[in-house]
Amino acid sequence: MAAVRTAHTVWNGNLIEGSGNTTLDSSGLGTFDVTWKARTEQSGGKTSPEELIAAAHSACFSMAFSHALSEAGYTPEEVQTKADVTFVPGTGITGSHLTLTARIPGISEEDFHRISEEAKTGCPVSGALASIKITLDATLAS
C-alpha cells in the first residue's frame, strides 16, 4: 500500500523579494516561512527547500541504516545523522553530504562501514536524489 504525504506552499511576490510559507499538511506539525534569501544567504529564522530536503535525507538514512543493522543482527544504541545539502544559484542542488556517528555494540569497523554505505544507496530519499552527488562520513563511536 502506497503512503502519500502532503505539504503545501503559498508564495507571494517575486523570487528575490517575495516570501512564502510551507505547511506540513499530513503531520500538522507546523508552517515554516521560506524565502530566497534563506536559500542563498543566512536563514534568518526561515527555511528553504534544501533544509527540508536535508531533514528528509538525514531521517531517511537513519531509518535505512537502523533497519540494515537489524537485518545484520545488530541493535544500535544511537544513530546521529546530519545532512548538508548544497544549493548553487543558477545550477540547483548539487550534493548531499551525510555525516553519521553511531554507537552499535559488537559491530566491527568493516561491517559498520559496509552497512552504512549500503544504507546510503538504499535509502529511498537517496534514490530520489540520485542525480546529485551523495557522500558519507561515518564514525563508529564507542
C-alpha positions in Angstrom: 0.0 0.0 0.0 1.5 3.4 -1.0 1.7 6.2 1.5 1.2 9.7 0.4 2.4 12.6 2.5 1.4 16.2 1.7 2.8 19.6 2.2 1.8 22.9 0.5 3.4 26.3 0.0 1.9 29.7 -0.5 4.2 32.2 -2.2 3.7 36.0 -2.5 5.8 38.3 -4.7 8.7 37.7 -7.0 11.6 35.3 -6.4 14.1 37.6 -4.9 12.0 39.9 -2.7 9.0 37.6 -2.2 8.3 35.2 0.6 6.1 32.3 1.4 5.3 29.6 3.9 5.3 25.8 3.7 2.8 23.8 5.7 3.3 20.2 6.6 -0.2 19.0 6.0 0.0 15.3 6.7 1.5 15.6 10.1 0.1 19.0 11.1 3.5 19.8 12.7 3.7 23.3 11.5 4.1 26.1 9.0 7.5 27.3 8.1 8.5 30.6 6.4 10.5 30.3 3.2 12.5 33.0 1.3 15.1 33.1 -1.5 17.4 34.8 1.0 17.1 31.7 3.2 18.3 29.6 0.3 21.3 31.8 -0.7 22.4 33.7 2.4 21.7 33.4 6.1 18.5 31.7 7.0 17.3 34.5 9.3 14.8 32.1 11.1 13.3 31.0 7.8 13.8 27.7 6.0 14.5 26.6 2.4 13.7 23.6 0.2 17.3 22.5 0.7 16.9 22.4 4.5 13.7 20.5 4.2 15.5 18.0 1.9 18.4 17.8 4.4 15.9 16.9 7.1 14.3 14.3 4.9 17.6 12.8 3.9 19.0 12.6 7.4 15.8 11.0 8.8 15.6 8.5 5.9 19.2 7.5 6.1 19.0 7.0 9.8 16.0 4.7 9.4 17.5 2.8 6.5 20.8 2.4 8.4 19.0 1.2 11.6 17.0 -1.3 9.5 20.1 -2.6 7.8 21.8 -3.0 11.1 18.8 -5.0 12.5 18.9 -7.2 9.3 22.6 -7.9 10.0 21.9 -8.8 13.7 23.0 -5.5 15.3 21.0 -3.2 17.6 22.2 0.4 17.5 22.2 2.3 20.8 22.2 5.6 18.9 22.4 6.8 15.3 23.0 10.5 14.6 22.9 11.7 11.1 23.5 15.2 9.7 22.8 16.1 6.1 24.3 19.1 4.4 22.5 19.8 1.1 24.3 22.2 -1.2 22.4 24.7 -3.4 24.2 26.7 -6.1 22.0 29.6 -7.5 21.7 29.1 -11.3 22.7 25.5 -11.0 20.5 23.9 -8.4 21.1 21.3 -5.7 24.5 19.8 -6.3 25.0 17.4 -3.4 24.1 16.0 -0.1 26.8 15.1 2.4 25.8 12.8 5.2 27.7 12.7 8.5 27.0 9.7 10.6 28.0 8.9 14.2 26.6 5.8 15.7 27.0 3.6 18.8 26.5 -0.1 18.0 27.6 -2.7 20.4 29.6 -5.6 19.0 29.9 -4.4 15.4 33.3 -4.4 13.6 34.5 -1.3 11.7 34.3 -3.3 8.5 30.6 -4.2 9.0 29.8 -0.7 10.2 31.2 0.9 7.0 29.8 -1.7 4.7 26.3 -1.3 6.2 26.5 2.5 6.2 27.4 2.6 2.5 24.6 0.2 1.7 22.1 2.4 3.6 23.4 5.5 1.8 22.5 4.0 -1.6 19.4 2.1 -0.3 17.7 5.0 1.4 14.6 6.0 -0.6 15.5 9.7 -0.3 19.0 8.9 -1.7 17.2 7.2 -4.6 15.1 10.4 -5.2 18.3 12.4 -5.1 20.2 10.1 -7.5 21.0 12.9 -9.9 23.3 14.6 -7.4 26.5 13.5 -5.6 25.8 11.9 -2.2 28.8 11.5 0.1 29.1 9.9 3.6 31.5 10.3 6.5 30.8 7.6 9.0 32.2 7.3 12.6 31.7 4.4 14.9 31.6 5.8 18.4 32.5 3.8 21.5 
